[in-house]
Amino acid sequence: MILIRALLLAFNVAVVAYLIYRILQIQKTDHPYKTWIILISIFLLLLPATMLMGLVRPSVVYGLLYPIAIGVHLYLIRNS
C-alpha cells in the first residue's frame, strides 16, 4: 500500500508540473477557449491537493479516472 501511495504521489507531482507548464503556454496564446482550458486545468490541479489534504481518499476509481482525465485534457489542448 505504501508503494502504491508513493507512486500515486510521484505521478501527481509530475502531472502538476506539466499542467502548470501547459497553462502558462496557453495563457500566452489567443486561443478561443483559453478560459475554459485554464479553468479545467485548475480543477485538475486541485484534485490531487484534495487527496493530499485527506478530503478525497485514494481509491481505484481515482487511480484509473484521473490519469484518463489528464490524458484527454492534454490531448485536447495539444490538438487545438
C-alpha positions as CSV (number, residue, x, y, z in Angstrom):
1,M,0.0,0.0,0.0
2,I,2.9,2.4,0.8
3,L,4.4,1.7,-2.7
4,I,1.1,2.5,-4.4
5,R,0.7,5.7,-2.4
6,A,4.3,6.7,-3.3
7,L,3.8,6.0,-7.0
8,L,0.5,8.0,-6.9
9,L,2.2,10.9,-5.2
10,A,5.1,10.9,-7.8
11,F,2.5,10.8,-10.6
12,N,0.6,13.7,-9.2
13,V,3.8,15.8,-8.8
14,A,4.7,15.1,-12.5
15,V,1.1,16.0,-13.6
16,V,1.0,19.2,-11.6
17,A,4.3,20.4,-13.0
18,Y,3.3,19.6,-16.6
19,L,-0.2,21.2,-16.2
20,I,1.3,24.4,-14.8
21,Y,3.7,24.4,-17.8
22,R,0.8,24.0,-20.3
23,I,-1.3,26.6,-18.5
24,L,1.5,29.1,-18.9
25,Q,1.8,28.2,-22.6
26,I,-2.0,28.5,-23.2
27,Q,-2.1,31.8,-21.4
28,K,0.3,33.4,-23.9
29,T,-1.9,32.4,-26.9
30,D,-5.1,33.8,-28.3
31,H,-7.0,30.5,-28.2
32,P,-10.8,31.0,-28.3
33,Y,-11.4,28.5,-25.4
34,K,-8.5,29.8,-23.3
35,T,-10.7,30.5,-20.3
36,W,-12.2,27.0,-20.3
37,I,-8.9,25.3,-20.7
38,I,-7.4,27.2,-17.8
39,L,-10.4,26.5,-15.6
40,I,-10.4,22.8,-16.3
41,S,-6.6,22.7,-15.7
42,I,-7.0,24.5,-12.3
43,F,-9.7,21.9,-11.4
44,L,-7.4,19.1,-12.3
45,L,-4.6,20.7,-10.3
46,L,-6.8,21.0,-7.2
47,L,-7.9,17.3,-7.3
48,P,-4.5,15.9,-6.1
49,A,-4.3,18.6,-3.5
50,T,-7.7,17.5,-2.0
51,M,-6.3,14.0,-1.9
52,L,-3.2,15.1,-0.1
53,M,-5.3,17.1,2.4
54,G,-7.4,14.0,3.1
55,L,-10.7,15.3,1.6
56,V,-10.6,12.6,-1.2
57,R,-9.3,9.2,-0.4
58,P,-7.0,7.5,-2.9
59,S,-9.1,4.7,-4.5
60,V,-9.1,2.5,-7.6
61,V,-11.6,4.8,-9.3
62,Y,-9.4,7.9,-8.6
63,G,-6.3,6.0,-9.8
64,L,-8.0,5.0,-13.0
65,L,-10.1,8.0,-13.9
66,Y,-7.6,10.8,-13.0
67,P,-4.9,9.7,-15.5
68,I,-7.5,9.3,-18.2
69,A,-8.9,12.8,-17.5
70,I,-5.4,14.3,-17.5
71,G,-4.6,12.4,-20.8
72,V,-7.8,13.6,-22.5
73,H,-7.3,17.1,-21.3
74,L,-3.7,17.3,-22.5
75,Y,-4.6,15.7,-25.8
76,L,-7.3,18.2,-26.5
77,I,-5.0,21.1,-25.6
78,R,-2.3,19.8,-27.9
79,N,-4.6,19.2,-30.8
80,S,-6.5,22.5,-30.5
